[in-house]
Amino acid sequence: MKKVMPQEIELWYLIPAIRRELAKIFINEYGFSQKKSAQILGITEAAISQYLSSKRANEIKFSAREIEEIKKTAKKIVNNEKESMKFLYNLSTIFRGSKIICKLHRSKDKSIDKNCKICSTDKKFI
């Protein structure tokens, strides 16, 4: 049985899902082109196209509250594109250890106990 680390869930599922939502917001709410959205997010236009056509990053569905947080980040990025990666990173840390990640983590690694607290433990630099 393959064990999956929470960081792998973030890399494979969370970050693409965040990019998907940001791309939709940039295009639908700010009128950006796919090309400009791709440049801001540091990905290809093909990736943007796949996000928009639901061919990529469909495993995570955000709640209305989570979408609002993503919209706040989109506004920050629009106002300061040079800091887009910082804002994207900060957004990903907000979702780290969330129910959405834990649920997906359990679905990908059947060895995880239903009371798992891997992502929510206190972290201290050693």
C-alpha positions in Angstrom: 0.0 0.0 0.0 1.4 3.4 -1.0 1.7 6.0 1.7 1.1 9.6 0.7 2.4 12.5 2.6 0.2 15.6 3.1 2.7 17.7 1.1 2.1 15.5 -1.9 -1.6 16.2 -1.6 -0.8 19.9 -1.6 1.5 19.6 -4.6 -0.6 17.3 -6.7 -4.1 18.6 -5.8 -4.3 21.8 -3.7 -1.9 24.1 -5.7 -3.5 23.2 -9.0 -7.0 23.7 -7.6 -6.0 27.1 -6.3 -4.5 28.0 -9.6 -7.7 26.8 -11.3 -9.8 29.1 -9.2 -7.5 32.1 -9.6 -7.4 31.6 -13.4 -11.2 31.6 -13.4 -11.3 34.8 -11.3 -8.7 36.6 -13.4 -10.5 35.8 -16.6 -14.2 36.1 -15.5 -13.9 38.9 -13.0 -10.9 40.9 -14.2 -11.1 40.3 -17.9 -7.6 38.9 -18.2 -6.6 36.8 -21.1 -5.5 33.2 -20.7 -2.0 34.3 -21.6 -1.9 37.0 -18.9 -3.4 34.6 -16.4 -0.7 32.0 -17.2 2.1 34.6 -16.9 0.9 35.7 -13.5 0.5 32.1 -12.2 3.8 31.0 -13.8 2.1 28.2 -15.8 1.3 27.5 -19.4 -1.6 28.7 -21.4 -2.5 25.1 -22.0 -2.8 24.6 -18.2 -5.2 27.5 -18.0 -7.2 26.1 -20.9 -7.4 22.7 -19.1 -8.5 24.4 -15.9 -11.3 26.3 -17.6 -12.5 23.2 -19.5 -12.4 21.1 -16.3 -9.8 18.7 -17.7 -7.4 19.4 -14.8 -7.5 20.0 -11.1 -11.0 18.7 -10.4 -10.4 16.7 -7.3 -10.9 19.7 -4.9 -14.1 21.7 -4.7 -13.8 24.7 -2.5 -16.6 26.0 -0.2 -18.0 29.4 -0.6 -15.9 30.7 2.3 -12.8 29.3 0.7 -13.6 30.8 -2.6 -13.9 34.2 -0.9 -10.4 33.8 0.5 -9.2 32.9 -3.0 -10.9 36.0 -4.4 -9.2 38.2 -1.8 -5.9 36.8 -2.9 -6.8 37.4 -6.6 -7.4 41.0 -5.8 -4.0 41.3 -4.0 -2.3 39.7 -7.0 -4.1 42.0 -9.5 -2.9 45.0 -7.4 0.6 43.7 -7.1 1.5 41.2 -9.7 5.2 41.1 -8.8 4.3 39.5 -5.4 2.0 36.9 -7.0 4.0 33.9 -5.9 4.1 35.2 -2.3 0.4 35.6 -2.3 -0.1 32.2 -3.8 2.2 30.6 -1.2 0.3 32.4 1.6 -3.0 31.1 0.3 -1.7 27.6 0.1 -0.6 27.8 3.8 -4.1 28.9 4.8 -5.5 25.6 3.4 -2.8 23.4 4.8 -4.3 21.1 7.4 -7.8 22.0 6.4 -10.7 19.5 6.2 -10.5 19.6 2.4 -6.9 18.4 2.5 -7.5 15.7 5.2 -10.5 14.3 3.3 -8.5 14.0 0.0 -5.5 12.7 1.9 -7.6 9.9 3.4 -9.0 9.0 0.0 -5.5 8.7 -1.5 -3.9 6.8 1.4 -6.3 4.2 2.9 -3.9 3.5 5.8 -4.7 6.9 7.4 -6.8 6.6 10.5 -10.1 8.5 10.6 -8.8 10.5 13.6 -5.6 11.5 11.9 -4.0 14.7 13.1 -0.8 14.7 10.9 -1.6 18.1 9.3 -2.9 19.9 12.4 -0.1 19.2 14.9 1.9 22.1 16.3 4.9 22.7 14.2 8.2 23.9 15.8 11.5 24.5 14.1 14.1 22.2 15.6 
